[in-house]
Amino acid sequence: MTDELRVRWYRQLTGYHWFVFLVASACWCFDCLDQRLFSLARIPALRSLTPADTPIGAVQALGKDVTAIFLVGWGIGGLIFGALGDRWGRARMLTITVLLYSVFTGLTFFSQTYWDFAACRFITGLGVGGVFGLAVALIAETVPDGARAGALGMLQVLSTIGNLSAGAFKTLFDYFQRPDVALIAEGSAWRYMFLVGALPAALVIFTAKFLREPEPWLRAKAEGRLPAGSILAPYFGLLAEKQWRKNLLVGAVLASTGVIGLWAIGEYAVDLQRSVFRLHYEQQGAPTDEIPHLIDSAITRAYLLNMIGAAFGMWAFTRVAMTLGRRAAFAMGFTAALAVTAMSYYWMNSPADAYWMMPLMGAAQLAPFAGFAIYLPELFPSRLRSTGTSFCYNLGRFAAAGGSLFSAKLATGAYGHLGSPLMERYSAITMCVIFLAGLAILPFAPETRNRPLPQ
């Protein structure tokens, strides 16, 4: 049994450690709530904001476009706020990012066209992108070394509460807009889902008043070791030394693999489900007017099972990372993601298929995200930790945005002649080769298990 497991990580935390862990985890949990609200509400929103005769394939293509816009904002926000976190403090910047993403998620409620919807998602992405690097740097530098991996892995496990909450809100508002209930106008459930996303603004009270900067960052500030000058100064600091350059490359490839796998492949499982579930219910002879509600209910159930699987996968990854090491955990995670994602897209043809495939896909695709929380802050010194972590985690957003557009081109180009369900299926399977990139970089990745944070 390793030192990390001999004394359970949670027994090493003081009251203030718990406060930091819970606040940072809540910020990330609500961040994930925002992401999943968007995932679930994207197509209904665009269907409402485009002419009624717009084909569903065209709506789905617009969904991929606006996802790319969201991811670009996410990437830019991560690069900006990561550097500002090293320059001005993690706690201060965390407050700003939470306020930014919650306000503009709420403002999405008022969207009237594709363009203001996309603009709100871009600005929301700026805030969403900043949270992860700041939150994990704050926890990593606050808790004891023996508790670090467990706390950071649990931060990701708890993020599934936000994901599951998004599914619960979708179910609730879908029910409210049913014709026999009619508490809200039919077709408007997506607006109320985004309005819920404004609630995290209340977290600003806690982050602004009670959260302190971590001691390693305060020491670096007192000793004059923080990057000074422009917002690019932390990046120059990372590139100036061979060790940090190498770690930056390793972390960026690992994180980009997972991010592209989730956002440019896994994200569109809902689109495939919407197509194959419709065919399934039509073949079953379901009444035409009931099919949309049957599809929505089946997608929501599959999504909830997907998130339960994700929580288990991230918990399992954390245990493997603590016992066998970070590299072994990533090797298992990416191998499972490649096999399970390709299998699920190839064979999913009905709600019954989705109900067992989606938990497996959630576990496989999201397990490495626990690794990003654990591993990325272990690659960089305190004076550059927020910048390095945010850069690695968010660089993949640009690649995922490109992957989203590429997937759309595959679906409408190379596989467009196959019809909607098949083009979604085969474009996703083709994109699964990205997981090989994560496996290829592992021989160059430093093992950080049982080592203190670099200072």
N, C-alpha and C positions, 0 to 999 in steps of 0.2 A: 504494500500500500504506500502511495507517495506521500510526501510531506503535505501536499495540498489537500489530501483526503484524510490524513491522520487526525487532524483537528478540523472539524467541519467548518467550512468557510463562514457560515452565518454566526458561529459562536465566537468569532474573532472581532465582531463589529461592536463598537460603542454606540451610544444613542445618537451621536452626531453622524457617525458612519451610516447608520440606518436612515437618517434624515436625508443625507446626500444621495444614497442609493435610491430611496423611494421617490425623491423629487426628480432626479435624472431619469429614472425608469418611467415615471409618469409623463415627463416631457416626450420621451421616445414612444411611449404607448399611445399618446394622443397623436403624435406624428404619424404612427402607423394607422391609427383610426382614419386620419385624413386621407392617407394613401388608398386605403381600402374602400372608403366612401366613394372616392373617385373611380376606382376599378368597377364597383358595382353600379354606380349611377351614370357612368360615361355614356353608354349606348342609349338608355332612356332619355338622358338630357339632350343628346344630339338628335335623337328622333323627334323630340319636342321642338327643338330650335331650327329644324330644317323643314322644307315643304312636305306636306303629308304624302305626296307621291314619290318621295325619294326612296329608291330601292334600298333594302336592308344592307346589301353589299356595299353600297356607297356610304351609308351611315357608319358601317364598321370601318371602312377605309378612313373616314373622318376621325373616328375614334383612335385609330393608330396615329394619325397626324397630331391630334391634340395630346396624345400620350407622349409623343416625341417632344412637343413644345414644353409640356410639364417636366419631362426629364432634363431638357436643356436648362430650364430654370433651376431645377434641382442641382444640376452639376455646377452651374455658375454660383449659386448660393453656397454650396459646400466649399468651393475654392475661396470665395470671399470671406465667409465667416470663420472658416478654419484658420486662415491667416490672422484675422482680427482677434480670434481667441488666444493665439499666442502673444499677440501684441498688447491687448487690453484686458484679457482675462476671460476664463471659460464661463464663469457664472454670469458676468455682465452680458456677454454675447448670447448665452442661452436664453436669457430673458427676452432679448430683442427678437430672436428667431421664432420663439413660441408665439409672441405677439403678432409677428408678421404672418405666419401661416394660419393662425386661427382667424384673424380679421378677414383675410382675403378668401378663406374657405367660406366664411359666412356671407361675404359679398357675392359669392357665386350664386347664391339664392336668387339674386336680382337679374341674372343674365337674360338677355333678350335675343341675342344672335350668337352664332358660332364664334365671332371675333371677340366679343367681350367675355364669353365663356373661356376661350383660350387665353385671353389676357389675364384673367383672374387665376387660371391654373398656372401660368408662367410665374406670376408674382408669388403665389402660394409656394411654388417649387423653390423659390429663393430661400424662404424660411425653412421649409422641410429639409432642404439640403444641408443647412447649417447645423441641425440638431445632433445628428449621430456623432460626429467627431468631437463636438463639445461635451456631450453627455458621457461618452466613454472615457475621454481624457480626464474629466472631473472625477469619475468613479475610480479609475485606475490610479490616480495620484492621491486619492483620499484614503482608500481602504488599505489594510495591511497586505503585504505581498502574498501571504498565504491565502487570503480571501479574494484576491483579484480575479482569478479565472472563474471561480464560482459566481461571484457577483456580476461580472460582465456577461457570462453565459446566461444567468438568470434574467438580466435586463432584456435579452432577446426573447427568452421564453415568455416573459411577461408582456412583451409586445403583442403576443397573440390575443391578449385581452382586448386590445384596441381593434385588432382584426375581427375578432368574434363579435365585438360590439357593433361594428359596421354591418355585419350580417343581421344582427338582431334589429337594428334600426331600419334596415331595408325591409325586413319582414313586417315590422310594425307599420311603416308608412305604406307599404303595398296593401296591407289590410285596410288601412284608413281610406284608401282611394278606391276600394272595391265598390261597384255600383250599389250593392245591398247595404253598404255602410256609409259611404259618401261623406266622411268627415273632412276630407280634402278633395280638391278637384281631381278627376281622373287624369293621369299623365303628369301630375305635379309632385309625386313622391320624391323624385330626385332633388327637387328644390329644398325640401325639408331635411333631407339627408345632409346636404351641404350646410344648412343652417346649424345643425347639430355640431358641425365642425368648428363653430365659433366658440364653443364652451371652454377649450383649453386656455383662453385668455385669462381665466381666473388663476391659472398657475403663476402668472406674472407676479401676483402678490407675494407668493412664497419665494420665488427665485430672486426677486428684487430686495426683499427685506431681510431674509434669514440665511441665504446661501453665501458661504465664504469661498474665496479663492483657495485652492489647495496649496499646501506648504511647499512642495517642489517648485511650483510656479512662482510663489512669493519669494523663495530663496533666489531663484534665477533673476527676478526683478530687482531684488536688493543688491545682488552682485553685478548688476549691469549686463547680464548675459542675454536678455531678451532682444529679439531682432528690432532694430530701430530703422526709421526711414519710411519708405513707401510700403504699400501692401505687398509688394513683390519681395521685400527683404527676407521673410521666412523661407520663400522658395529658393532664393539665392543661397541661404544658409544650408538648405537640404542638398543642393547641388554642389556645394563647395567641398564636401568631404566624401571620400569614396564609400565609406560604410553606409552613410545615409542615402547616397545615390542608389547603391545596390538594393537596400531595403525598400526604397521608394519604388523601384522597378518590380521587385518581388510582390510587394503589397498591392500595387496597382494591377498587376496581372491576375493575382488571386481574386481580388475583390471584383474586378471587371468581369471575370468569368461568372461569378455568382450573380452579379447584377444583370448581366445580359441574359443569363439563363432564366432568371425570374421575370424580368420586365420585357424582354423581347421574345420570349418563348412561353413561359408559364402563364403570363398575364392573359394570353389569348385563348386559354382553355375555355373560358366563358363563351367566346365567339364560336368555337367548335361545338360546344354544348348547345348553344342556341340553335344551331343548324341541325345537328343530329337529333336533338330532342324533338324538334318540330316534325321531322320525318318519322320518328318513332311514334309520336302521338297520332299523326295522320294515319299511319299504317294500323294503329290500334283502333281506329274509328272514333276517336274522341270528338265531341262536338266542336265545330270550328271556333265558336265564340269563347269556348273554355280553354283552348290550346294556349293562348298567351299566358294565362294565369297558371296553368300546369307547368309551362316552361319556366316561368319565374320562380315558382315554388321549388322545382327540382334543382335549378341552378343555385338557389339559396341554400338548400340542404347540402348539396355537393360542396359548396364553398365552406360551410360551417365544418364539415368533416375534413376538408382540406386544411383548415386552420388548426383543428385538433391534432391532425397528423403533424403539422408544422411544429407545434409545441413539443410533441414527443421527440421529433427529429432534432430540435435544437438542444433539448435536455440531453439526449444520447450523445450528440456531438461534444457537448461540454464534458461529459464523463470520460469520453475517449481521449479528448485533448488533455485532460488532467492525469490520466493513467498511462497512456501510450505516447503522448506528445502531440504537438500541433500539426506536424507534417503528416503523421499517420492518420489523424482525424480528417484532414483535408483530402488525402488520397482516397479514403473510404467514401467521404461525402461526395466528391465529384464523380467518382465511379458510379455510385448509386444514382446520382442525378441524371447522368447520361442514360443509363439503362432504363430507369423508371419513367423518365419523361418521354423517351422515344416509344416505349411500350404503351404508355397511356394514350398518347396521341394516335398510335396506330390502331388500337383495338377498341377505343371508346365509341360506342354506338347507341347507348341508351342510358337513361337515368340509373338503372341498376349497375351498369358498368362504372359510371362516374362515382357511385357511392362507395366503391372499394378502391378505385384507382386514384381518386383525388386525395384521400388521406395519405396514400403512399407517395404521391407526387409532392404534397406539401412537406412531408418529412424529408424527402430527398433533396428538394430544391432549396428549402429554407434552413436545413441543418448547417450548411457552411456559414450562414449569416451569424450564428453564434460564434463561429471561429473568427469572423472579421472583428467582432466586438472584443474578443479575447486577445487576438494576435496583433492587430494593427497598432494599438498603443504600445505594445512591447517592442516595436521596431525602431522607435524614435526617442530622442532625449526630451526632457521636459520643455526646453525652450522652443522646440519645434514639433511637439507631439500633436497638438491640435491641427496644425497645418498638414503634417505628414499623414495622419489618420484620415482627415477629411479629403485630402487629395486622392489617396488610394481608393477610398470608399466611393467617391463621387466622380472620379474620372470615368468609371464605367457607365455613368448616366449618359454621357455623350455617345459612348459606343452603343448603349442600349437604345438611345434615340435613333441612331443610325440603323441598328438592328430592327427596330420597329418599322422603320420605313422600308428597309430591305425585305423584311417579312411580308409587308404589304405588296411590294413589287413582285416577290415570288408568287404570292397568292393570286395576283391579277395577271402576272406574266407567264412564267414558266409552268405554273400549275393552274392558271386561270381556266383553261379549257376543261378541267376536271369537274367543275361545279363547286359551290361554296364549301360544303363539308370537307371534300377531298383536298381542295386547295389549302384550307386552313391546316389540315392534317399533315400534308406532305411538306409544306413550307416550314412548319414547326420542327418536324423530324430532321429536315436538312440543317436547320439552325443548331441542332444539338451538338454539332461538332465543336462548338465553343468550349464545352467542358474539357476537351483534350488540352486546351491551352493552360487551364489550371493545373492539370496533371503534369504537363511538361515543365512548368516553372518550379515545381516542388524540390527537385534536387539542389536548387540554388537557394532555397529558403533556409534561413538560420533557425535552429530549434531553440525555443525560448522557455520551455517548461522548467519550472523550479529555478528560474533566474530572476534577479531583481530588475526593475525597470532601468534602462540606461539613463543616466543623469548627465 
